[in-house]
């Protein structure tokens, strides 16, 4: 009513003025000066430092990884020789499911057996991709580059997974390509039962594997390099009844040069040299790229005393205890593939033993045989087994994550395991734990500017000084909606953050937003916190 009365008064005054006579000699009335247009309302405003509502909660730190196996088409692609578009659709489905479950890292197998799931490498295209080793995909595409881009777009790390020595396994049906290492260097590759295996005792084999891995590190924006548990092969009976690896030639050459180690110790040292050289080589190439190994879960029976089973030190010549004690990796993922209370391989006993050897305080992220959930048979697991193992991991000081084998069980959601993790253990996003021994950057709080979309809604533009821009791996975005905070991890290459796209409910909006930059080794800088206008 007051506003209406004011309007009427102004109109009346104007009419009265128009009706008043102007006296001769009086100055002519001047036109009123038009009012300046009102300044547009600010889209964002800095949060007062003393406002406790503007303090976002601490973000959980946990590695939530999954293996994506390409050997034998275990996880991807579903079969060899699919059209490129179908291969890409399947890989996108994997990335979508991993993100939906709440994972933050994909360990993608790129070299299952002296071959490649990426372009222009030192080894031929994989048969498991195109149906024939050495045949390029048509239309051409690069699965590793695609996987890196799509993982990062979903806030997940991408680790490239290599098998260091396997040259051919029985599931590979076609011939080796002319460029395969087993054909270009046949004397360095041994037939072992049903496999072809690069001889770890040959320095040229070690040099070749190192070159293959470092080529990928140089050319791709990967977050980690990963080795599995295959070093010397798992024992199989050869045609002569022996299970020993046929390395007489390299062994005799070592002895002839004055080598003094016993044969088993020499074999272990061959693997040790590769592990150490990979670690140092990766760091010289890109210091921030993590190196991880997932050894067999038992180093030696009796370690700890309650443990029984396969002796990987003796049979695979894998001295994994030495690797973790020397810090020749940034993370270790012992494959603890037994039920949590399995007699002789109890989860907590093994996990505690591995942590006791972690004197360099590297990341310890055990591997879990999640694919046993709902697999069928009397020994299958229920989803509660995996949930219990994740809980046991979290209850162990110094252990900060898990890696699940493999993505297939999540795609099929057997016994609702994907749903259960998404709704319980992984319901809130987590950042990968930082690796401060890798250096990294001290990123400043980003500068935030805002603009309106044409269709409405606020867009934040985060920037850091140009010198720091290349070091931003993620934007950590926390938004308060209805008094509750939500966390998102976004690709650091994003130039704009469209707030409306981050909302689960389109009928609400964020009242407060905090943005911080996370560098390539996982260190988060200070946050810039702003209030957002309606």
N, C-alpha and C positions, 0 to 999 in steps of 0.2 A: 504494500500500500504506500509506503514511504517513497519507493522508487517511482511509482505512478504519479504521486503528488508532485515530486520534483520535476518530472517531465512536463506535467501540466503547467507548472510555474514558469518554466523556461519558455514554453510556447506562448504563454500569456504575455510575458515581458517582451518577447519579440514582436508580437502583434501590437502592443501598446506603443512601442518605439516607432513602428511603421506608420501609425496613425498620428503621431505628434508632428505639428508643423515646424519647418525649419525657418528660423529668423534670417532676414537679409543680412549678409555679411558674416554669417556664422560659417565656420569651417565645415566642409563636407564630411559626412561620417566615413570613416575608413572601414574597409571590409575586415571582418575578424580573421586573425591568423589561424590557419587550420592546425588542429592538434597533431602533435607528432604521433606516428603509429606506435602502439604498445610494443615493447620488446617481447620477443617470443619467450615463453617459459623455458627455463633450463630443463634439459632432459635428465641430467644427472647432477648430483651435488656431492661434494666430499663428505664422508661421514665424520662427525666430530670424534676426535681421538679419545674423549672421555665418555663416549656413549657405549655402554657395554653391549647394546643390541648390535653394534657394528663389529663385534669380534667373532669371526667364524670359528667353528670347532676345529680341533686338530684332525687331520686326515689320517685314516688307517694306512699303515705301510705293510704290504703283504704281496708276495709273488704268487700269482695264480696262473699257472701255465698249463698248456696242453700240447701234447705231441700230435703232429699231423704226419702220418707215415705214408710215404709214396712207394716204398718197396713192396712188391707183390700187389700193388694197388690196394693196400690195406685200408687207407682212408680216402685217398685222392690220387688221380682221378678214379672214378668207379670202375673203369676198364680202359685199356690202352686204345689209342686211336680215335677217341671221340672228337667231334668237331670243336674247334676253338671256342665257339660261343657256349657250348655245353660245359666244357672244362671250366670256363670262367664262371658260369652260373653256379657250378658245384662249389668252386672255391669261395665265391661270395656267400653261399649258404653256410659254409664252414665259418667264415669270419663273422657273419651275423649271429650264428648260434653261440660262438665263443663269447662275443660281446654280451649277448642276452643273459648267458649264465652268470656273468660277472667276472670273467677272466680278464687278465691284463697282459698276457703274453702268449704268443703262438710260436712253437718250435717246429719249424717246417723243414722236412727232409729234402735236401737239394742234391745229395750225392749218395744214393743208396748202394751203388756198386761200380765205382769207377766211371760214372756217367754224370749227366747234368740235367737239372730242371731249370736252367737259365741259359741265356743267349751268349754266344761268342766266348765260351769258356775254353779251358785247356783240355776238356774231355767231351766225348760225343753226347748228343741228346739221348735221353733215357728211352729205352723200349717201353717202359711203363707209361710214358707220356704219349708217344706217337705210334706205338706198335712195332717199331723197328729201330734198333739202336743206331744213332747217327742221323736219322731222318728228322728234319726240322718241322715244327708244327706249321700247319697251313690252314687259314691265314697265319702269318707269323705273329708271335707274341712272346713275351718273356714272363713266365710264371713267377719267378722270384721278384722281379720288379713290381709286378701286379700285386703279389702278396704283401710286399713291404708297404706299398701305397695304401692298400685297403685295410691292413692292420692299423697303421698309423691313423687313418681316417676315423677309426673306431676307438682311439685312445689305447691301443695295445702295442706292445713291443713285438718285433719279429726277429727271431733267432734262426740262423741258418744251420741246419743239422747235417753233419757229414759222417759217413763211415770211412775210417782212415785207410783200411786195407782190403776190403772185399772187392773182388774184380768181377765175379760172376757167381750167381747162385742158381740152384736148379730150377727155380720158377721162371727164370729168363729163358724163353723158348727159342728165340731167334739167334742169328750169328752175331758175334762181336763186330762192331764197326772197325774199319781200317785204322781209324785214329785212336782206338781204345788202347790203353796202356798195356794190356795183356797181349796185344798184337804187335805193338811197336817195341816192346821190351819183354819178349816171351821168356827169356832166361831169368827174369826177376819175379815172375809170377808162377806160383806152384799149384799143381792140382792137389787138392786135399779133399778126399772122399768125393762129395758131390759138388764141391766148390772150386773156384779159382781164387787164389789168395795172394796178394802182393806180399812178398817176403819182408817182414819188418827188419830183418837183419841186413838188408841191402841199403846202404846210404843213399843210393839213387831213388829208392822208393820213398824214403823219408823226405828227400829234397822235392820230389814230385808232389807229394801230398801237401807239403808246406806251401808250394807254389800255387796249387789249386785253391787252398783256403785263402791265402793272402790276396789272390786275384779277386775273389768275391768280396773280401773286406774292402779292397780299394775301390771297387766299382759300384757297390750297392750300399744304400743307407740302412744297413742292418744294425740291430742293437746288440746282437750277440752271436758267437760261434759256439756250436754245441757238438760234442762227441758222445756217442752212446757206449755200450759195454762191450762192443766187438773189437778186440785187439788181436792177439792170436786167436784162432777160431776155437769155438767150443768143440770139445773132443768128439770125433766121429771115427769109426773104424774105416781104415783104408783097405784097399784091395788085398794088401799083404797081412791084414789083421791088426796092424799097429795103429795106434791113435796119435803117434808122435808127428809133429810137423816136419815136413821134408825140407829142412834147411841145411843139409850137409855142406853145400857149396859155400854159402856165406859164413857158416860156422868155421870151416877149415881155413877160409881166407882170413878170418879174424885171428885165429890161432897163429897162422903163418906170420902175421904182422906183429906178433908178440903179445896178443891178448891173454890175460891171466884169469879172467873170470870163469867160473864154472858155467856150463852151457845154459842152465836154467837162469842163472843170474845175468848172463849175457843177454838172454832174451828179454828179461825184465828191463835191462838197461836200454835196449833198443827202443822199447815203448817209452821209457822215461825220457829219452832224448827227444822223441817226437813231441811229447806233452810239453816239455820245457821250452822247446824251440817254437812251438805254436804260441805258447803264452807270450814269450818275448817278442815274437814276430808280429803278432796282432797288436801289441802295445806300441811297437815302433811305427806301425802303419796308421792306426787310429787308436789313440790311447783310451778313448772312452768305450770302445767295443768290448763287451764282456766276453770272457771265455769260460764255458761251463762244460762239465763232464758228468755223465750219469753212469757210474760204474755199477757192476753187480752189487747188490746190497750187503753181501757178506765179504769182508776182506779175507779173513781166514776163520775157519771154525774155531771156537773157543775164544773169540774176540767179539763180545765179552764171553765170559765163561759159559753162559747158558745157551750160546748159539751153536747150532749144528748145521751142516749142509755143505754145499759146493764150495770149493776152495779156489777163488778167482786168482789169488796170488800164485798158486801152483799150476793151475790149468790154463788160465788166460794170460799169465805172466803180467798181470796188472797189479802193480804195487800202489793201489789207490791211497793207502795210508800215507805213503811218502808224498804223494801229490798234494794232499790236503795239508800235511804238516809243513811242506815247503811253500805253500801258497801259490802253486802253479795253476791256479784257476781263480776266477772271481766268484764262481758258485759251483757247488757240488750237489748233485742230485742222485744219491744212492738209491737204487731201485729196491724199495722195501715192498715187495710184491706179495706179501703174505698177509693173512688175516691178523688183526691186531693182537689176538691172544694165541696165535699159532705156536704150539710147543716147539722149541728149538729156534724159532725165528720171531720172537715177540717184538712187536713194533717199537714199543718204548725202550726195550733193551738195546736194540740195534740203533735207534735214533740217538739215544744217550751216548752210545759208544762213539758214533761219528762226531757228535758234538764235542766229546772229550778230546778228540784229535785235532780239533779246529783251532790250533794255537794262533793262527794268523787272522782269526776272526773274519774269515770269508763268509759269504752267504751259504747257508745250508738249507736247501729246499728239496726234501725227499720226493722221490717218485712213487706214485700210487697206481696199483693195477685196477683202475676204475672200470676197465672193460669187463672185469669179472662180474659186475653187477648185471643180473638178468641174462647172463650168457647161456643159461640152460645147463642141465646136469645137476648132480647132487652136490657139487662143490661151488655152485654159483653163489655170489654174494647178493645181499640185499643192500639197498641204498644206505641203510643205517651204518653199515661197515665203513663206507667211505666218509660219511659225516663224522663218525667216531675217530677216524684217522686224522681228519683235518683238525678236530678238536684236540687230539693228542699232540699234534704238531704245534698248535698255538700254545699249549700248556708247557712246552719245552723251552726253557730260556735259551736265547741265541739262535733259534730256528724260526724262520720268518716266511715260510710259504710251502707250497706243494706244486707238483707237476703231475698231471693226470694222463695216463695212457688208456685210451687215446680219444680223439674227437668223435669217433664213431658212436661211442656209447651216449654221448650228448646229443648227436644228431638223431638217434633213434629214441632217446629219452627213456631208456630201459628202466623199469621200476621207478619211473619219474625222477631219476637221479638229477637230471638237468634242472627240473622244476624245483626240486628240494634245495639244491645249492643256491639257485637264484633267489629263493624266498627266505632262506635262513642264513647259512654261513657267508654267502656272497651277496647279500641283499644291499649292502652299501659299497660303493666303489672304493678301490684302494690304489694307492700309488705303489709302484715297484720300490722296494727299499733302496736307499741311496748306496752308492759304492764310493765313499769318500777317498779311499786309497788311490782311486783313478784320477784324482785332481778335480777337474771340472771348473766351473765358473761361478763367481759370486755375482749372480744376476741381481740387478736392482729391481725395485718395485716398478711395474710397467706404468706408463702414462696412459690414461683412459680418456678418450674423447667419444662423443656420442652423436648420432644422427638419426633421423627418422626415415623409415622405409616409406616408399610411395603408398604401399597398402596399409601403412600404420605399423606401429611397433618400433621399439628402440634397438639400434645396432651399436654395439660397443666396438671401438677400434683400439686394440691394445698395441703399444709400441714400447720398445726398449732402445737404448742408444745403438746406432748402427754397428758399433764394434761388438755388441753382445748378441745381435740378432741371430747369427748363425748357430749360437749355442743353445737356443731355446728349443727343447724337444717337445714340451707340452705346455699348454695353458691350463692351470688348475683353476677352475671356475666353481665358486660356491655361491649359491643364491638362497636368500631367505624368502620363503613364501608362507604367509600366514603364521609367521613366528617360528617356522621350522626350516632348518638348513638342508639343502640338497647339494651334492658334490658331483662334478663332472670333470673328466679329463679329456681335453681337446687337443688335436694336432697343433703343434707349435708353428706350423707353416700357415695357419689360418690368419688372414689379415683382418677379418671382421667376425664378431660374435653376435649372431642374431638371437636376441634373448627369447623371442617367441618360439624359436625352434628347439629350445632347451626344455620347454615346459611339457610335463606329462599331461597336465590339464589345461586346455586352451582357454578356459574361462577364468583363469587366475593370472596374476603377474608377479614378477619378483619385486620385492620392496627394497631389498639391499643386495648388492652383488660385490663379491670380492674376487679379484683376479691376481694370480701370481704366476711367475714364469718358473718352469722346472728345466734344469739343464740336462745334458746328455748322460750324466752319471747319476741323475735322480735327485740332485740337490735343489730344493725349492727356495726361491728368493722371497722377500717380504711381499705382502699383498697390498694392492690398492683397493680400498673399499669405498663404494659410492652408494648413495640413495638414488633410487630410480623413480622419476615422476610417473604418475598414472598414464 
